[in-house]
Amino acid sequence: MRKFPGMMAVALLAWPVGLLQAQSGRQAADAAAAYTTAHRAELTAGFERLLAMPNVAADPAGLQANAQYLLAALKARGASAQLLTVPGAPAVVYGELRRPGATHTIVFYAHYDGQPVTASEWTTPPFQPTLKTVDGEQRVFARSAGDDKAAIFAQLTALDALRAAGMEPQANLRFVWEGEEEAGSPHLEQILMAHRDLVHGDVWLICDGPVDQSGRQTVVFGARGDTGLEITVYGPQHGLHSGHYGNWAPNPAMMLAQLLAAMEDADGHVLIPHFYDGIAPLSALEKQALADAPDNEAMLRRKFWLGRTDGGGRHLLELLNLPSLNINGMAAAQVGARATNVIPAMAVADLDLRLVVGEDWRVQQQRVVDFIASRGYFVTDHEPTQAERTGHARVAWVKREGNSYNAVRTPMDLPMAQEVIAAVKAARGQVVLLPTMGGSVPLGAMERAAKTRTVTVPIANFDDNQHTANENLRLQNLWNGVGTMAALETMP
Amino acid sequence: MRKFPGMMAVALLAWPVGLLQAQSGRQAADAAAAYTTAHRAELTAGFERLLAMPNVAADPAGLQANAQYLLAALKARGASAQLLTVPGAPAVVYGELRRPGATHTIVFYAHYDGQPVTASEWTTPPFQPTLKTVDGEQRVFARSAGDDKAAIFAQLTALDALRAAGMEPQANLRFVWEGEEEAGSPHLEQILMAHRDLVHGDVWLICDGPVDQSGRQTVVFGARGDTGLEITVYGPQHGLHSGHYGNWAPNPAMMLAQLLAAMEDADGHVLIPHFYDGIAPLSALEKQALADAPDNEAMLRRKFWLGRTDGGGRHLLELLNLPSLNINGMAAAQVGARATNVIPAMAVADLDLRLVVGEDWRVQQQRVVDFIASRGYFVTDHEPTQAERTGHARVAWVKREGNSYNAVRTPMDLPMAQEVIAAVKAARGQVVLLPTMGGSVPLGAMERAAKTRTVTVPIANFDDNQHTANENLRLQNLWNGVGTMAALETMP
């Protein structure tokens, strides 16, 4: 990864932090609160219109409709806007509001695509936004309600609120809204590199992910990297009767269970050799931030019905600063009413690997592959042939996720980092500072292509069911988010 | 299990074995061969008509249509036939051909129901019988082609062949065709007990399962028992983002993998305490039969693309005389294109347990449950509540299969066993004798209710894909099977 350019660091050091900004941040947040209170019904309906537009990777036409809708929304607010495209990828929606005489440029990143949906798992249809009361508060249920259309809607609404209050941005504002973040952002770097002048900024504000579980506004200075592997292990060429061949024909579900089981101890510690090698240690400031963060452990365990947690008693926020190995899904033959007495022909597991600063995703993938081989497997990168399956005691087909990226962490003591903290504090009061988000955003690609550093300012509630069924946003988080965005949109 | 009644043993000892029977068996098989050769096209079409009738447990109307069709087939051949029913269960199709002056009664058992189908996994639709050439020989592909409509069709056709040759049965013949064998025969014993006089016989011939993999006709003297368990283990109350909670929220797929992995060593030997306790040893005659059986190991490994087998190098036929534990299916969240980066809420495994003589299925289930508990799980017999999940580090919901039964083995040196061997040898020449079939048939219920002993005479090819997609029957096995049935139908 490229180093942070020295020239820009000088520019950032010269950036004033002070009373003026705190005042403008506070005024902007007040303007946002007045505006969202006055227009609540209309804003809720507008958010629902955005959520009703299907936005999954399997539906390119749906993604395009979202992009056109957002392009129009930017133009309606006076932005110079366009779609940044490369063949075969959803467009990046781009807009700019130039401020004559501005000395800084602030870029707001968010994404308009959503995770795939399994509609049968949803209580209400994923693209039919539905208001429900949860713990006495209103939430809207729909795919991308929290991840990540809330951020886009808050950025747009903050512009409206500022205009309604007669306030104007001080810096040039740029908006970069991606359309394939949930697919691993395979084309983002390419699109940004093709438009470096457009997307460059003094800082990129990543508006994605949830705030701290305590509900307090959060500023995050990095994100874990992400990669993955799909592992298929093989039994007989086709399913065999479990009576006539049970005890003799190897069962691939059992083989997969034994392979996966050996990857972790009972406490979730990964046993794959070198898995934790090379991790960059936390700075004193980062450790202090973790120590200052709210202790949400007991509340989270209750909320998620957990009788224990992994990690040997360490707190969630500490564990998010370590790499992880997660089984996203596992399958062999059928369970439930469709189960039959069969020795399955194969068994599959989908693994997610999160990385922290100091690790490389290709190396981490290879560590897992080496481990599989060390367990006696002949590992292929293609569907194994009859000869390969007959010729080896154990065969695993490993598909390596290519749309992967490394972790990024911006030092909290960089001047621009301090600026963002000041603006958010002005708007929201007490703020939780975290070195790393557990989830992943392709920060490295952004930093390389836009020649900038990133700071993440999420607005969604932590319990928004993002990436699963019944995703939702607590509406109060949307109104708070408009205030936070208004403060950031009026940074000097 | 009740003892075999002494009176009947005396009757069997008095049953003549000799030249007369060998002649009639040979003549019957010759008559069958002449008949099936002369009517091949018509018989193939007739078999396809039977296979085209859907016969899965989820379709009671389909099962009833099968029963009516078979009832008519028995009546058309002069049998006194009826449906034996209890509420809520598919009927047993019953028929009798009385022979005036007969001193013995022979009962032919088969089943007309089939395993569930997952149509998408089939090359051609499961209830659209399709002829295909495999290794230069014709096979018909359809659910139940091998398991177990072939046996029913062979029994009916053998009657037609005998009549065409002017031959008649010597004993009373009874036909008992069950409709819920694939569901574990939950009502069979009840139905038989309600009609004990109808279903009693000097011997029950179980016409189900495949012949030896060498292709030779097989006579089997028992079957493994069968039971099962479904295990669900729990993670968070709903799926959680694998980034924001990975390393902290326990992953139920990993928990299940570790639980299952601990049940067996890498060679398939079950590690659950007492799993192999109480097994009745094989007799000298049974051990000799195993030693005389063909060695099909290398052929089977090639055919099934296996680079190794479980069991430490022991042969399949030896391993089938041991209990087994098989993972029928395993599932957590999604794999493939629908996988998301999620910590699943639960993970499920469906286990099949086969038993041998000397073991009780309830005890074997309990051994597995005790093992799960010994791994730190709180085991429930119901979907665990929030309080149960929050209050225990590990929770497993275990559903115990109720439709289960124990293994049965008829000694090969019983006179009636020797009679059956003589008839089959007369028809088919060299015969493979096996103490135990790997698969399961509810022999115990039959023996208790009908006060008889059982001998199994299968006719299907071993590679018939029973219990999975693309089930098929090699047509030559059907023609051979008609000969075998004709010889058995003319036993004295």
Boltz contact constraints between the chains, C-beta under 6 A:
constraints:
  - contact:
      token1: [A, 115]
      token2: [B, 340]
      max_distance: 6.0
  - contact:
      token1: [A, 116]
      token2: [B, 338]
      max_distance: 6.0
  - contact:
      token1: [A, 236]
      token2: [B, 304]
      max_distance: 6.0
  - contact:
      token1: [A, 237]
      token2: [B, 304]
      max_distance: 6.0
  - contact:
      token1: [A, 237]
      token2: [B, 305]
      max_distance: 6.0
  - contact:
      token1: [A, 239]
      token2: [B, 468]
      max_distance: 6.0
  - contact:
      token1: [A, 241]
      token2: [B, 439]
      max_distance: 6.0
  - contact:
      token1: [A, 241]
      token2: [B, 466]
      max_distance: 6.0
  - contact:
      token1: [A, 241]
      token2: [B, 467]
      max_distance: 6.0
  - contact:
      token1: [A, 242]
      token2: [B, 326]
      max_distance: 6.0
  - contact:
      token1: [A, 242]
      token2: [B, 352]
      max_distance: 6.0
  - contact:
      token1: [A, 243]
      token2: [B, 354]
      max_distance: 6.0
  - contact:
      token1: [A, 243]
      token2: [B, 438]
      max_distance: 6.0
  - contact:
      token1: [A, 243]
      token2: [B, 439]
      max_distance: 6.0
  - contact:
      token1: [A, 243]
      token2: [B, 440]
      max_distance: 6.0
  - contact:
      token1: [A, 244]
      token2: [B, 438]
      max_distance: 6.0
  - contact:
      token1: [A, 244]
      token2: [B, 439]
      max_distance: 6.0
  - contact:
      token1: [A, 246]
      token2: [B, 324]
      max_distance: 6.0
  - contact:
      token1: [A, 246]
      token2: [B, 326]
      max_distance: 6.0
  - contact:
      token1: [A, 246]
      token2: [B, 354]
      max_distance: 6.0
  - contact:
      token1: [A, 247]
      token2: [B, 311]
      max_distance: 6.0
  - contact:
      token1: [A, 247]
      token2: [B, 319]
      max_distance: 6.0
  - contact:
      token1: [A, 247]
      token2: [B, 322]
      max_distance: 6.0
  - contact:
      token1: [A, 247]
      token2: [B, 324]
      max_distance: 6.0
  - contact:
      token1: [A, 248]
      token2: [B, 309]
      max_distance: 6.0
  - contact:
      token1: [A, 248]
      token2: [B, 310]
      max_distance: 6.0
  - contact:
      token1: [A, 248]
      token2: [B, 311]
      max_distance: 6.0
  - contact:
      token1: [A, 248]
      token2: [B, 316]
      max_distance: 6.0
  - contact:
      token1: [A, 248]
      token2: [B, 319]
      max_distance: 6.0
  - contact:
      token1: [A, 250]
      token2: [B, 310]
      max_distance: 6.0
  - contact:
      token1: [A, 251]
      token2: [B, 326]
      max_distance: 6.0
  - contact:
      token1: [A, 251]
      token2: [B, 327]
      max_distance: 6.0
  - contact:
      token1: [A, 253]
      token2: [B, 327]
      max_distance: 6.0
  - contact:
      token1: [A, 253]
      token2: [B, 330]
      max_distance: 6.0
  - contact:
      token1: [A, 254]
      token2: [B, 264]
      max_distance: 6.0
  - contact:
      token1: [A, 254]
      token2: [B, 327]
      max_distance: 6.0
  - contact:
      token1: [A, 257]
      token2: [B, 257]
      max_distance: 6.0
  - contact:
      token1: [A, 257]
      token2: [B, 260]
      max_distance: 6.0
  - contact:
      token1: [A, 257]
      token2: [B, 261]
      max_distance: 6.0
  - contact:
      token1: [A, 258]
      token2: [B, 261]
      max_distance: 6.0
  - contact:
      token1: [A, 260]
      token2: [B, 257]
      max_distance: 6.0
  - contact:
      token1: [A, 261]
      token2: [B, 257]
      max_distance: 6.0
  - contact:
      token1: [A, 261]
      token2: [B, 258]
      max_distance: 6.0
  - contact:
      token1: [A, 261]
      token2: [B, 261]
      max_distance: 6.0
  - contact:
      token1: [A, 264]
      token2: [B, 254]
      max_distance: 6.0
  - contact:
      token1: [A, 304]
      token2: [B, 236]
      max_distance: 6.0
  - contact:
      token1: [A, 304]
      token2: [B, 237]
      max_distance: 6.0
  - contact:
      token1: [A, 305]
      token2: [B, 237]
      max_distance: 6.0
  - contact:
      token1: [A, 305]
      token2: [B, 386]
      max_distance: 6.0
  - contact:
      token1: [A, 305]
      token2: [B, 389]
      max_distance: 6.0
  - contact:
      token1: [A, 305]
      token2: [B, 390]
      max_distance: 6.0
  - contact:
      token1: [A, 307]
      token2: [B, 390]
      max_distance: 6.0
  - contact:
      token1: [A, 307]
      token2: [B, 392]
      max_distance: 6.0
  - contact:
      token1: [A, 307]
      token2: [B, 393]
      max_distance: 6.0
  - contact:
      token1: [A, 308]
      token2: [B, 393]
      max_distance: 6.0
  - contact:
      token1: [A, 309]
      token2: [B, 248]
      max_distance: 6.0
  - contact:
      token1: [A, 310]
      token2: [B, 248]
      max_distance: 6.0
  - contact:
      token1: [A, 310]
      token2: [B, 250]
      max_distance: 6.0
  - contact:
      token1: [A, 311]
      token2: [B, 247]
      max_distance: 6.0
  - contact:
      token1: [A, 311]
      token2: [B, 248]
      max_distance: 6.0
  - contact:
      token1: [A, 316]
      token2: [B, 248]
      max_distance: 6.0
  - contact:
      token1: [A, 319]
      token2: [B, 247]
      max_distance: 6.0
  - contact:
      token1: [A, 319]
      token2: [B, 248]
      max_distance: 6.0
  - contact:
      token1: [A, 322]
      token2: [B, 247]
      max_distance: 6.0
  - contact:
      token1: [A, 324]
      token2: [B, 246]
      max_distance: 6.0
  - contact:
      token1: [A, 324]
      token2: [B, 247]
      max_distance: 6.0
  - contact:
      token1: [A, 326]
      token2: [B, 242]
      max_distance: 6.0
  - contact:
      token1: [A, 326]
      token2: [B, 246]
      max_distance: 6.0
  - contact:
      token1: [A, 326]
      token2: [B, 251]
      max_distance: 6.0
  - contact:
      token1: [A, 327]
      token2: [B, 251]
      max_distance: 6.0
  - contact:
      token1: [A, 327]
      token2: [B, 253]
      max_distance: 6.0
  - contact:
      token1: [A, 327]
      token2: [B, 254]
      max_distance: 6.0
  - contact:
      token1: [A, 328]
      token2: [B, 339]
      max_distance: 6.0
  - contact:
      token1: [A, 328]
      token2: [B, 341]
      max_distance: 6.0
  - contact:
      token1: [A, 328]
      token2: [B, 342]
      max_distance: 6.0
  - contact:
      token1: [A, 329]
      token2: [B, 332]
      max_distance: 6.0
  - contact:
      token1: [A, 329]
      token2: [B, 333]
      max_distance: 6.0
  - contact:
      token1: [A, 329]
      token2: [B, 334]
      max_distance: 6.0
  - contact:
      token1: [A, 329]
      token2: [B, 335]
      max_distance: 6.0
  - contact:
      token1: [A, 329]
      token2: [B, 339]
      max_distance: 6.0
  - contact:
      token1: [A, 330]
      token2: [B, 253]
      max_distance: 6.0
  - contact:
      token1: [A, 330]
      token2: [B, 332]
      max_distance: 6.0
  - contact:
      token1: [A, 331]
      token2: [B, 331]
      max_distance: 6.0
  - contact:
      token1: [A, 331]
      token2: [B, 335]
      max_distance: 6.0
  - contact:
      token1: [A, 332]
      token2: [B, 329]
      max_distance: 6.0
  - contact:
      token1: [A, 332]
      token2: [B, 330]
      max_distance: 6.0
  - contact:
      token1: [A, 333]
      token2: [B, 329]
      max_distance: 6.0
  - contact:
      token1: [A, 334]
      token2: [B, 329]
      max_distance: 6.0
  - contact:
      token1: [A, 335]
      token2: [B, 329]
      max_distance: 6.0
  - contact:
      token1: [A, 335]
      token2: [B, 331]
      max_distance: 6.0
  - contact:
      token1: [A, 335]
      token2: [B, 348]
      max_distance: 6.0
  - contact:
      token1: [A, 335]
      token2: [B, 350]
      max_distance: 6.0
  - contact:
      token1: [A, 338]
      token2: [B, 116]
      max_distance: 6.0
  - contact:
      token1: [A, 339]
      token2: [B, 328]
      max_distance: 6.0
  - contact:
      token1: [A, 339]
      token2: [B, 329]
      max_distance: 6.0
  - contact:
      token1: [A, 339]
      token2: [B, 350]
      max_distance: 6.0
  - contact:
      token1: [A, 340]
      token2: [B, 115]
      max_distance: 6.0
  - contact:
      token1: [A, 340]
      token2: [B, 467]
      max_distance: 6.0
  - contact:
      token1: [A, 341]
      token2: [B, 328]
      max_distance: 6.0
  - contact:
      token1: [A, 341]
      token2: [B, 352]
      max_distance: 6.0
  - contact:
      token1: [A, 341]
      token2: [B, 467]
      max_distance: 6.0
  - contact:
      token1: [A, 342]
      token2: [B, 328]
      max_distance: 6.0
  - contact:
      token1: [A, 342]
      token2: [B, 467]
      max_distance: 6.0
  - contact:
      token1: [A, 342]
      token2: [B, 468]
      max_distance: 6.0
  - contact:
      token1: [A, 348]
      token2: [B, 335]
      max_distance: 6.0
  - contact:
      token1: [A, 350]
      token2: [B, 335]
      max_distance: 6.0
  - contact:
      token1: [A, 350]
      token2: [B, 339]
      max_distance: 6.0
  - contact:
      token1: [A, 352]
      token2: [B, 242]
      max_distance: 6.0
  - contact:
      token1: [A, 352]
      token2: [B, 341]
      max_distance: 6.0
  - contact:
      token1: [A, 354]
      token2: [B, 243]
      max_distance: 6.0
  - contact:
      token1: [A, 354]
      token2: [B, 246]
      max_distance: 6.0
  - contact:
      token1: [A, 386]
      token2: [B, 305]
      max_distance: 6.0
  - contact:
      token1: [A, 389]
      token2: [B, 305]
      max_distance: 6.0
  - contact:
      token1: [A, 390]
      token2: [B, 305]
      max_distance: 6.0
  - contact:
      token1: [A, 390]
      token2: [B, 307]
      max_distance: 6.0
  - contact:
      token1: [A, 392]
      token2: [B, 307]
      max_distance: 6.0
  - contact:
      token1: [A, 393]
      token2: [B, 307]
      max_distance: 6.0
  - contact:
      token1: [A, 393]
      token2: [B, 308]
      max_distance: 6.0
  - contact:
      token1: [A, 438]
      token2: [B, 243]
      max_distance: 6.0
  - contact:
      token1: [A, 438]
      token2: [B, 244]
      max_distance: 6.0
  - contact:
      token1: [A, 439]
      token2: [B, 241]
      max_distance: 6.0
  - contact:
      token1: [A, 439]
      token2: [B, 243]
      max_distance: 6.0
  - contact:
      token1: [A, 439]
      token2: [B, 244]
      max_distance: 6.0
  - contact:
      token1: [A, 440]
      token2: [B, 243]
      max_distance: 6.0
  - contact:
      token1: [A, 466]
      token2: [B, 241]
      max_distance: 6.0
  - contact:
      token1: [A, 467]
      token2: [B, 241]
      max_distance: 6.0
  - contact:
      token1: [A, 467]
      token2: [B, 340]
      max_distance: 6.0
  - contact:
      token1: [A, 467]
      token2: [B, 341]
      max_distance: 6.0
  - contact:
      token1: [A, 467]
      token2: [B, 342]
      max_distance: 6.0
  - contact:
      token1: [A, 468]
      token2: [B, 239]
      max_distance: 6.0
  - contact:
      token1: [A, 468]
      token2: [B, 342]
      max_distance: 6.0
